[in-house]
């Protein structure tokens, strides 16, 4: 049986799908899939992502499987890219059938990663933030900021944003893009000003440095911190004292201890994985005065859920194109035949170039190999 052609979703396809369904609906759909997947946490074969770090950024592979479907994402993070006209984050991914290894989907994941990151943040906040949270500080107004704003508006109930970025143009872009969204957006002059009076604080900065974007003395009792920007070794956003103010929650502790803000804490610093809260094994927020922190680094399970959502939505909408990514073979063992003219009889497929026999000496043994003075 020949494999079916692989579905390919380009940036154009995904943008069309999101416009058709709506940003908020796509984020909500991914969040539903995420919650279901976190509830079956033990079904997944999990590992921390594989990263190649360089002075300018990082390139990562993020694999995971539930025994039925396998996914892997290629993603980079290069904070200097915008100066060259490139996105800080670019990604693509593959969804494959575990039973056969057939790649079912190849998709862009730059747009989709923004959707799934926002979905993860909002899903965590629904369990960890105070239910009456209505004001969010948004520190870092780059490519991810609008997605976070829309996710928290529609999934958490945020009504007002207090926003800040060291790049005033990024804030202007965010304010312009959110016009007509129903959110009240106030541009602030500093992180401290943005945080003052907020119920939830989201940090999504991009610098690859051990920065202190958020200090403990900026926070008030009952706040929820959604720390998204610290996501690789040497890249943090929170003053360590922030992590000692309350309970800290993570996606996959072995990965977060290396990449998240808790990399600055002792190896036995206590954290709770999200799946434990969703399943009822551990508590989330204990009281309204408690500070909660979601140290989010992004985990492969989130991409697995997002790819499955996009695959199903694209099939329903009739979007994407089919790629002949795997050879279609009449005889699965005859891969070489895929290189030959269609319908050519085996004996007419051209000569096979065979090495000529080595010249023989009079004794009938092969001639000695010629001497080569080139160093090995």
C-alpha positions as a Markdown table, in Angstrom:
| # | Residue | x | y | z |
|---|---|---|---|---|
| 1 | Unk | 0.0 | 0.0 | 0.0 |
| 2 | Unk | 1.5 | 3.3 | -1.1 |
| 3 | Unk | 1.4 | 6.2 | 1.5 |
| 4 | Unk | -1.0 | 9.0 | 0.9 |
| 5 | Unk | 0.6 | 12.3 | -0.1 |
| 6 | Unk | 1.6 | 14.5 | 2.9 |
| 7 | Unk | -0.5 | 17.6 | 3.6 |
| 8 | Unk | 1.5 | 20.8 | 3.5 |
| 9 | Unk | 0.4 | 24.0 | 5.3 |
| 10 | Unk | 2.2 | 27.1 | 4.2 |
| 11 | Unk | 2.2 | 30.4 | 6.1 |
| 12 | Unk | -0.5 | 31.5 | 3.6 |
| 13 | Unk | -2.6 | 28.5 | 4.4 |
| 14 | Unk | -2.4 | 28.9 | 8.1 |
| 15 | Unk | -3.1 | 32.7 | 7.9 |
| 16 | Unk | -6.2 | 31.9 | 5.8 |
| 17 | Unk | -7.3 | 29.3 | 8.3 |
| 18 | Unk | -6.9 | 31.7 | 11.2 |
| 19 | Unk | -8.7 | 34.5 | 9.4 |
| 20 | Unk | -11.5 | 32.1 | 8.6 |
| 21 | Unk | -11.9 | 30.8 | 12.2 |
| 22 | Unk | -10.7 | 33.8 | 14.1 |
| 23 | Unk | -7.6 | 34.2 | 16.2 |
| 24 | Unk | -9.5 | 33.8 | 19.5 |
| 25 | Unk | -11.3 | 30.6 | 18.3 |
| 26 | Unk | -8.0 | 29.0 | 17.1 |
| 27 | Unk | -6.4 | 29.8 | 20.4 |
| 28 | Unk | -9.4 | 28.3 | 22.3 |
| 29 | Unk | -9.3 | 25.2 | 20.1 |
| 30 | Unk | -5.6 | 24.7 | 20.7 |
| 31 | Unk | -6.1 | 25.3 | 24.5 |
| 32 | Unk | -8.8 | 22.6 | 24.6 |
| 33 | Unk | -6.5 | 20.1 | 22.9 |
| 34 | Unk | -3.7 | 21.1 | 25.3 |
| 35 | Unk | -5.8 | 20.5 | 28.3 |
| 36 | Unk | -6.9 | 17.1 | 27.1 |
| 37 | Unk | -3.2 | 16.2 | 26.4 |
| 38 | Unk | -2.0 | 17.4 | 29.8 |
| 39 | Unk | -4.6 | 15.1 | 31.3 |
| 40 | Unk | -3.0 | 12.1 | 29.5 |
| 41 | Unk | 0.5 | 13.2 | 30.4 |
| 42 | Unk | 1.7 | 9.7 | 31.1 |
| 43 | Unk | 0.8 | 8.6 | 27.5 |
| 44 | Unk | 3.6 | 10.8 | 26.1 |
| 45 | Unk | 7.2 | 9.8 | 25.6 |
| 46 | Unk | 8.8 | 13.1 | 26.7 |
| 47 | Unk | 12.3 | 14.6 | 26.6 |
| 48 | Unk | 13.8 | 18.1 | 26.8 |
| 49 | Unk | 14.4 | 19.8 | 23.5 |
| 50 | Unk | 17.7 | 19.4 | 21.7 |
| 51 | Unk | 19.4 | 22.8 | 21.4 |
| 52 | Unk | 22.3 | 24.2 | 19.4 |
| 53 | Unk | 23.4 | 27.5 | 20.9 |
| 54 | Unk | 25.5 | 30.1 | 19.2 |
| 55 | Unk | 26.4 | 33.7 | 20.1 |
| 56 | Unk | 23.5 | 35.1 | 18.1 |
| 57 | Unk | 20.8 | 32.7 | 19.3 |
| 58 | Unk | 19.6 | 29.1 | 19.4 |
| 59 | Unk | 18.3 | 26.4 | 17.0 |
| 60 | Unk | 16.2 | 23.7 | 18.6 |
| 61 | Unk | 14.4 | 20.4 | 17.8 |
| 62 | Unk | 11.4 | 19.5 | 19.9 |
| 63 | Unk | 10.2 | 15.9 | 19.6 |
| 64 | Unk | 7.3 | 14.0 | 21.4 |
| 65 | Unk | 5.0 | 11.1 | 20.8 |
| 66 | Unk | 1.9 | 9.6 | 22.4 |
| 67 | Unk | 2.5 | 6.2 | 20.8 |
| 68 | Unk | 0.0 | 6.9 | 18.1 |
| 69 | Unk | 1.2 | 10.2 | 16.6 |
| 70 | Unk | 4.8 | 11.6 | 16.6 |
| 71 | Unk | 5.6 | 15.3 | 16.2 |
| 72 | Unk | 8.8 | 17.3 | 16.0 |
| 73 | Unk | 9.3 | 21.0 | 15.7 |
| 74 | Unk | 12.3 | 22.9 | 14.3 |
| 75 | Unk | 12.5 | 26.4 | 15.9 |
| 76 | Unk | 15.0 | 29.1 | 16.4 |
| 77 | Unk | 15.4 | 32.1 | 18.7 |
| 78 | Unk | 17.6 | 34.9 | 17.4 |
| 79 | Unk | 16.9 | 38.2 | 19.2 |
| 80 | Unk | 19.0 | 40.2 | 16.7 |
| 81 | Unk | 17.0 | 39.1 | 13.7 |
| 82 | Unk | 14.6 | 42.0 | 13.5 |
| 83 | Unk | 17.5 | 44.4 | 12.7 |
| 84 | Unk | 18.1 | 42.2 | 9.6 |
| 85 | Unk | 14.4 | 42.2 | 8.7 |
| 86 | Unk | 13.8 | 38.6 | 10.0 |
| 87 | Unk | 11.5 | 37.3 | 12.7 |
| 88 | Unk | 13.1 | 36.5 | 16.1 |
| 89 | Unk | 11.4 | 33.1 | 16.0 |
| 90 | Unk | 10.8 | 30.9 | 12.9 |
| 91 | Unk | 9.5 | 27.4 | 13.0 |
| 92 | Unk | 8.1 | 24.4 | 11.0 |
| 93 | Unk | 6.9 | 21.0 | 12.2 |
| 94 | Unk | 6.0 | 17.5 | 11.2 |
| 95 | Unk | 3.2 | 15.2 | 12.4 |
| 96 | Unk | 3.7 | 11.5 | 11.6 |
| 97 | Unk | 1.9 | 8.2 | 12.1 |
| 98 | Unk | 3.8 | 6.1 | 14.6 |
| 99 | Unk | 2.6 | 2.8 | 13.3 |
| 100 | Unk | 4.1 | 3.4 | 9.8 |
| 101 | Unk | 6.3 | 6.4 | 10.2 |
| 102 | Unk | 4.4 | 8.1 | 7.3 |
| 103 | Unk | 4.6 | 12.0 | 7.6 |
| 104 | Unk | 1.0 | 13.0 | 7.7 |
| 105 | Unk | 1.5 | 16.8 | 7.9 |
| 106 | Unk | 4.3 | 19.3 | 7.3 |
| 107 | Unk | 3.4 | 22.7 | 8.5 |
| 108 | Unk | 4.7 | 26.2 | 9.1 |
| 109 | Unk | 4.9 | 26.7 | 12.9 |
| 110 | Unk | 5.9 | 30.4 | 13.2 |
| 111 | Unk | 2.3 | 31.6 | 13.3 |
| 112 | Unk | 1.1 | 28.4 | 15.0 |
| 113 | Unk | 3.7 | 28.7 | 17.7 |
| 114 | Unk | 2.5 | 32.1 | 18.6 |
| 115 | Unk | -1.1 | 30.7 | 18.9 |
| 116 | Unk | -0.1 | 27.8 | 21.0 |
| 117 | Unk | 2.2 | 29.8 | 23.3 |
| 118 | Unk | -0.7 | 32.2 | 24.0 |
| 119 | Unk | -3.1 | 29.2 | 24.4 |
| 120 | Unk | -0.7 | 27.7 | 27.0 |
| 121 | Unk | -0.4 | 31.0 | 28.9 |
| 122 | Unk | -4.1 | 31.5 | 29.1 |
| 123 | Unk | -4.9 | 27.9 | 30.0 |
| 124 | Unk | -2.4 | 28.1 | 32.9 |
| 125 | Unk | -3.9 | 31.4 | 34.1 |
| 126 | Unk | -7.4 | 30.0 | 34.1 |
| 127 | Unk | -6.2 | 27.6 | 36.8 |
| 128 | Unk | -3.7 | 29.8 | 38.6 |
| 129 | Unk | -4.8 | 33.4 | 38.4 |
| 130 | Unk | -7.6 | 34.9 | 40.6 |
| 131 | Unk | -10.9 | 34.4 | 38.9 |
| 132 | Unk | -11.7 | 38.1 | 39.1 |
| 133 | Unk | -8.5 | 39.1 | 37.2 |
| 134 | Unk | -9.4 | 41.9 | 34.7 |
| 135 | Unk | -6.2 | 43.9 | 34.2 |
| 136 | Unk | -2.9 | 42.5 | 32.8 |
| 137 | Unk | 0.5 | 44.1 | 32.4 |
| 138 | Unk | 2.1 | 43.1 | 29.1 |
| 139 | Unk | 5.9 | 43.7 | 29.3 |
| 140 | Unk | 7.5 | 43.1 | 25.9 |
| 141 | Unk | 5.3 | 44.2 | 22.9 |
| 142 | Unk | 6.9 | 42.2 | 20.1 |
| 143 | Unk | 5.6 | 39.5 | 17.8 |
| 144 | Unk | 3.9 | 37.4 | 20.6 |
| 145 | Unk | 2.2 | 40.3 | 22.4 |
| 146 | Unk | -1.1 | 40.5 | 20.4 |
| 147 | Unk | -1.6 | 36.8 | 20.7 |
| 148 | Unk | -1.2 | 36.9 | 24.5 |
| 149 | Unk | -3.6 | 39.8 | 24.7 |
| 150 | Unk | -6.3 | 38.1 | 22.7 |
| 151 | Unk | -5.9 | 34.8 | 24.5 |
| 152 | Unk | -6.2 | 36.5 | 28.0 |
| 153 | Unk | -9.2 | 38.5 | 26.8 |
| 154 | Unk | -11.2 | 35.6 | 25.6 |
| 155 | Unk | -10.1 | 32.7 | 27.8 |
| 156 | Unk | -9.4 | 34.5 | 31.1 |
| 157 | Unk | -11.6 | 37.6 | 31.0 |
| 158 | Unk | -9.0 | 40.4 | 30.8 |
| 159 | Unk | -10.5 | 43.7 | 29.9 |
| 160 | Unk | -7.6 | 46.2 | 30.2 |
| 161 | Unk | -3.9 | 46.1 | 29.3 |
| 162 | Unk | -1.0 | 48.1 | 30.7 |
| 163 | Unk | 1.8 | 47.7 | 28.2 |
| 164 | Unk | 5.5 | 48.6 | 28.0 |
| 165 | Unk | 8.5 | 47.9 | 25.8 |
| 166 | Unk | 11.9 | 49.5 | 25.6 |
| 167 | Unk | 11.2 | 49.9 | 21.9 |
| 168 | Unk | 8.4 | 52.5 | 21.7 |
| 169 | Unk | 7.6 | 51.5 | 18.1 |
| 170 | Unk | 6.7 | 48.0 | 19.3 |
| 171 | Unk | 4.2 | 49.4 | 21.7 |
| 172 | Unk | 2.7 | 51.6 | 19.0 |
| 173 | Unk | 2.4 | 48.5 | 16.8 |
| 174 | Unk | 0.6 | 46.6 | 19.6 |
| 175 | Unk | -1.8 | 49.5 | 20.3 |
| 176 | Unk | -2.6 | 49.9 | 16.6 |
| 177 | Unk | -3.2 | 46.1 | 16.1 |
| 178 | Unk | -5.5 | 45.9 | 19.1 |
| 179 | Unk | -7.8 | 48.8 | 18.1 |
| 180 | Unk | -11.3 | 47.5 | 17.8 |
| 181 | Unk | -10.6 | 44.4 | 20.0 |
| 182 | Unk | -12.6 | 45.7 | 22.9 |
| 183 | Unk | -9.5 | 45.8 | 25.1 |
| 184 | Unk | -8.6 | 49.1 | 26.9 |
| 185 | Unk | -4.9 | 49.5 | 26.3 |
| 186 | Unk | -2.7 | 52.0 | 28.2 |
| 187 | Unk | 0.9 | 52.6 | 27.1 |
| 188 | Unk | 3.2 | 52.9 | 30.2 |
| 189 | Unk | 6.6 | 54.5 | 30.6 |
| 190 | Unk | 8.3 | 51.7 | 32.6 |
| 191 | Unk | 7.9 | 48.1 | 33.8 |
| 192 | Unk | 7.0 | 49.3 | 37.2 |
| 193 | Unk | 4.3 | 51.6 | 36.0 |
| 194 | Unk | 2.8 | 48.8 | 33.8 |
| 195 | Unk | 2.8 | 46.3 | 36.7 |
| 196 | Unk | 1.2 | 48.7 | 39.2 |
| 197 | Unk | -2.5 | 47.9 | 39.5 |
| 198 | Unk | -2.4 | 44.7 | 37.4 |
| 199 | Unk | -3.9 | 41.4 | 38.4 |
| 200 | Unk | -1.7 | 39.4 | 35.9 |
| 201 | Unk | 1.8 | 40.2 | 34.7 |
| 202 | Unk | 3.0 | 38.7 | 31.4 |
| 203 | Unk | 6.6 | 39.1 | 30.5 |
| 204 | Unk | 7.6 | 38.2 | 26.9 |
| 205 | Unk | 11.0 | 39.8 | 26.3 |
| 206 | Unk | 13.5 | 38.5 | 23.8 |
| 207 | Unk | 17.0 | 39.5 | 24.9 |
| 208 | Unk | 19.2 | 36.4 | 25.3 |
| 209 | Unk | 20.5 | 37.5 | 28.7 |
| 210 | Unk | 20.1 | 36.9 | 32.4 |
| 211 | Unk | 18.0 | 40.0 | 32.8 |
| 212 | Unk | 15.9 | 41.2 | 35.7 |
| 213 | Unk | 12.8 | 42.5 | 34.0 |
| 214 | Unk | 10.5 | 42.0 | 36.9 |
| 215 | Unk | 11.6 | 42.6 | 40.5 |
| 216 | Unk | 9.9 | 41.3 | 43.7 |
| 217 | Unk | 9.1 | 44.8 | 45.0 |
| 218 | Unk | 6.9 | 45.5 | 41.9 |
| 219 | Unk | 4.4 | 42.7 | 42.8 |
| 220 | Unk | 1.4 | 42.8 | 45.1 |
| 221 | Unk | -0.3 | 40.0 | 46.9 |
| 222 | Unk | -2.7 | 38.0 | 44.7 |
| 223 | Unk | -0.8 | 38.6 | 41.4 |
| 224 | Unk | -0.2 | 35.9 | 38.8 |
| 225 | Unk | 3.0 | 36.1 | 36.8 |
| 226 | Unk | 3.1 | 34.6 | 33.4 |
| 227 | Unk | 6.9 | 34.6 | 32.6 |
| 228 | Unk | 7.3 | 33.5 | 28.9 |
| 229 | Unk | 10.5 | 35.1 | 27.7 |
| 230 | Unk | 13.1 | 33.1 | 29.7 |
| 231 | Unk | 13.4 | 30.0 | 27.6 |
| 232 | Unk | 17.0 | 28.9 | 27.2 |
| 233 | Unk | 20.1 | 28.7 | 29.4 |
| 234 | Unk | 21.4 | 32.1 | 30.3 |
| 235 | Unk | 18.1 | 33.8 | 29.4 |
| 236 | Unk | 15.9 | 35.0 | 32.3 |
| 237 | Unk | 13.4 | 37.7 | 33.1 |
| 238 | Unk | 12.6 | 37.4 | 36.8 |
| 239 | Unk | 14.6 | 38.5 | 39.9 |
| 240 | Unk | 15.2 | 35.3 | 41.8 |
| 241 | Unk | 13.2 | 36.8 | 44.8 |
| 242 | Unk | 10.1 | 36.8 | 42.6 |
| 243 | Unk | 10.2 | 33.0 | 42.6 |
| 244 | Unk | 10.3 | 32.9 | 46.3 |
| 245 | Unk | 7.1 | 34.9 | 46.7 |
| 246 | Unk | 4.7 | 32.1 | 46.1 |
| 247 | Unk | 4.1 | 28.9 | 44.1 |
| 248 | Unk | 5.9 | 28.2 | 40.9 |
| 249 | Unk | 4.4 | 26.1 | 38.1 |
| 250 | Unk | 6.1 | 24.6 | 35.0 |
| 251 | Unk | 5.4 | 22.5 | 32.0 |
| 252 | Unk | 8.1 | 19.8 | 32.2 |
| 253 | Unk | 10.5 | 20.3 | 35.1 |
| 254 | Unk | 13.6 | 18.6 | 33.7 |
| 255 | Unk | 13.5 | 21.1 | 30.8 |
| 256 | Unk | 12.5 | 24.2 | 32.8 |
| 257 | Unk | 15.3 | 23.7 | 35.3 |
| 258 | Unk | 17.8 | 24.2 | 32.5 |
| 259 | Unk | 16.0 | 26.8 | 30.4 |
| 260 | Unk | 13.5 | 28.7 | 32.6 |
| 261 | Unk | 13.8 | 31.3 | 35.2 |
| 262 | Unk | 14.2 | 28.6 | 37.8 |
| 263 | Unk | 17.7 | 27.9 | 36.3 |
| 264 | Unk | 18.9 | 30.5 | 38.8 |
| 265 | Unk | 17.5 | 28.6 | 41.7 |
| 266 | Unk | 18.8 | 25.5 | 43.6 |
| 267 | Unk | 18.3 | 22.1 | 41.8 |
| 268 | Unk | 15.7 | 21.1 | 44.5 |
| 269 | Unk | 13.7 | 24.3 | 44.3 |
| 270 | Unk | 10.0 | 23.1 | 44.5 |
| 271 | Unk | 7.8 | 23.4 | 41.4 |
| 272 | Unk | 4.5 | 21.9 | 40.3 |
| 273 | Unk | 4.0 | 20.7 | 36.7 |
| 274 | Unk | 0.8 | 21.9 | 35.1 |
| 275 | Unk | -0.5 | 18.4 | 34.4 |
| 276 | Unk | -0.6 | 17.7 | 38.2 |
| 277 | Unk | -2.9 | 20.7 | 38.7 |
| 278 | Unk | -5.2 | 19.9 | 35.8 |
| 279 | Unk | -5.5 | 16.3 | 37.0 |
| 280 | Unk | -6.2 | 17.3 | 40.6 |
| 281 | Unk | -3.1 | 15.7 | 42.0 |
| 282 | Unk | -1.7 | 19.0 | 43.2 |
| 283 | Unk | -3.4 | 22.3 | 44.1 |
| 284 | Unk | -2.9 | 25.5 | 42.1 |
| 285 | Unk | -3.6 | 28.8 | 43.8 |
| 286 | Unk | -4.2 | 28.2 | 47.5 |
| 287 | Unk | -5.8 | 31.6 | 48.4 |
| 288 | Unk | -6.5 | 35.0 | 46.8 |
| 289 | Unk | -3.5 | 36.7 | 48.4 |
| 290 | Unk | -1.0 | 34.1 | 47.1 |
| 291 | Unk | 1.4 | 35.0 | 44.3 |
| 292 | Unk | 1.6 | 32.4 | 41.5 |
| 293 | Unk | 4.3 | 32.1 | 38.8 |
| 294 | Unk | 4.0 | 30.2 | 35.6 |
| 295 | Unk | 7.6 | 29.7 | 34.4 |
| 296 | Unk | 6.8 | 29.0 | 30.8 |
| 297 | Unk | 9.5 | 27.8 | 28.4 |
| 298 | Unk | 7.4 | 26.1 | 25.7 |
| 299 | Unk | 7.2 | 22.3 | 25.6 |
| 300 | Unk | 6.8 | 19.8 | 22.7 |
| 301 | Unk | 3.4 | 18.6 | 23.9 |
| 302 | Unk | 2.1 | 22.0 | 23.1 |
| 303 | Unk | 3.3 | 21.8 | 19.5 |
| 304 | Unk | 1.8 | 18.2 | 19.2 |
| 305 | Unk | -1.6 | 19.6 | 20.2 |
| 306 | Unk | -1.3 | 22.6 | 17.9 |
| 307 | Unk | -0.3 | 20.5 | 14.9 |
| 308 | Unk | -3.2 | 18.1 | 15.4 |
| 309 | Unk | -5.6 | 21.1 | 15.7 |
| 310 | Unk | -4.2 | 22.6 | 12.5 |
| 311 | Unk | -4.3 | 19.3 | 10.6 |
| 312 | Unk | -8.0 | 18.7 | 11.5 |
| 313 | Unk | -9.0 | 22.3 | 10.8 |
| 314 | Unk | -7.2 | 22.4 | 7.5 |
| 315 | Unk | -8.8 | 19.1 | 6.3 |
| 316 | Unk | -12.2 | 20.5 | 7.3 |
| 317 | Unk | -11.6 | 23.8 | 5.5 |
| 318 | Unk | -10.0 | 22.2 | 2.4 |
| 319 | Unk | -6.8 | 24.1 | 2.9 |
| 320 | Unk | -3.2 | 23.1 | 2.1 |
| 321 | Unk | -1.6 | 21.1 | -0.7 |
| 322 | Unk | -0.5 | 17.6 | -1.1 |
| 323 | Unk | 3.2 | 16.9 | -1.3 |
| 324 | Unk | 4.8 | 13.7 | -2.8 |
| 325 | Unk | 7.2 | 13.6 | 0.2 |
| 326 | Unk | 7.5 | 9.8 | 0.1 |
| 327 | Unk | 8.2 | 7.9 | -3.1 |
| 328 | Unk | 5.2 | 6.0 | -4.5 |
| 329 | Unk | 6.6 | 2.5 | -5.3 |
| 330 | Unk | 4.9 | -0.4 | -7.0 |
| 331 | Unk | 7.4 | -2.6 | -5.2 |
| 332 | Unk | 8.4 | -1.1 | -1.8 |
| 333 | Unk | 11.8 | -2.8 | -2.0 |
| 334 | Unk | 12.6 | -1.2 | -5.4 |
| 335 | Unk | 13.6 | 2.3 | -4.3 |
| 336 | Unk | 16.1 | 2.5 | -7.2 |
| 337 | Unk | 13.3 | 2.0 | -9.6 |
| 338 | Unk | 12.0 | 5.5 | -8.6 |
| 339 | Unk | 15.0 | 7.0 | -10.5 |
| 340 | Unk | 14.2 | 5.2 | -13.7 |
| 341 | Unk | 11.8 | 6.2 | -16.6 |
| 342 | Unk | 8.3 | 5.2 | -15.9 |
| 343 | Unk | 7.3 | 1.9 | -17.5 |
| 344 | Unk | 10.8 | 1.1 | -18.7 |
| 345 | Unk | 11.4 | -2.7 | -18.7 |
| 346 | Unk | 14.1 | -3.8 | -16.3 |
| 347 | Unk | 16.4 | -4.9 | -19.1 |
| 348 | Unk | 16.0 | -1.5 | -20.9 |
| 349 | Unk | 16.7 | 0.7 | -18.0 |
| 350 | Unk | 20.2 | 1.4 | -19.0 |
| 351 | Unk | 23.6 | -0.1 | -18.3 |
| 352 | Unk | 24.8 | -0.5 | -14.7 |
| 353 | Unk | 28.3 | 1.0 | -14.4 |
| 354 | Unk | 30.4 | -1.7 | -12.8 |
| 355 | Unk | 34.0 | -1.1 | -11.9 |
| 356 | Unk | 36.4 | -2.8 | -14.3 |
| 357 | Unk | 38.4 | -5.8 | -13.0 |
| 358 | Unk | 41.7 | -4.9 | -11.5 |
| 359 | Unk | 44.6 | -5.7 | -13.9 |
| 360 | Unk | 46.3 | -9.0 | -13.1 |
| 361 | Unk | 49.9 | -9.8 | -12.7 |
| 362 | Unk | 51.5 | -12.7 | -14.4 |
| 363 | Unk | 51.0 | -14.7 | -11.2 |
| 364 | Unk | 47.3 | -14.0 | -11.5 |
| 365 | Unk | 47.0 | -11.9 | -8.5 |
| 366 | Unk | 45.8 | -8.2 | -8.5 |
| 367 | Unk | 48.4 | -5.5 | -9.1 |
| 368 | Unk | 49.5 | -3.7 | -6.0 |
| 369 | Unk | 47.7 | -0.5 | -5.4 |
| 370 | Unk | 49.4 | 2.6 | -6.7 |
| 371 | Unk | 51.5 | 4.5 | -4.2 |
| 372 | Unk | 49.9 | 7.7 | -2.9 |
| 373 | Unk | 52.1 | 10.2 | -1.2 |
| 374 | Unk | 49.1 | 12.5 | -0.3 |
| 375 | Unk | 48.8 | 12.6 | 3.5 |
| 376 | Unk | 45.8 | 10.8 | 4.9 |
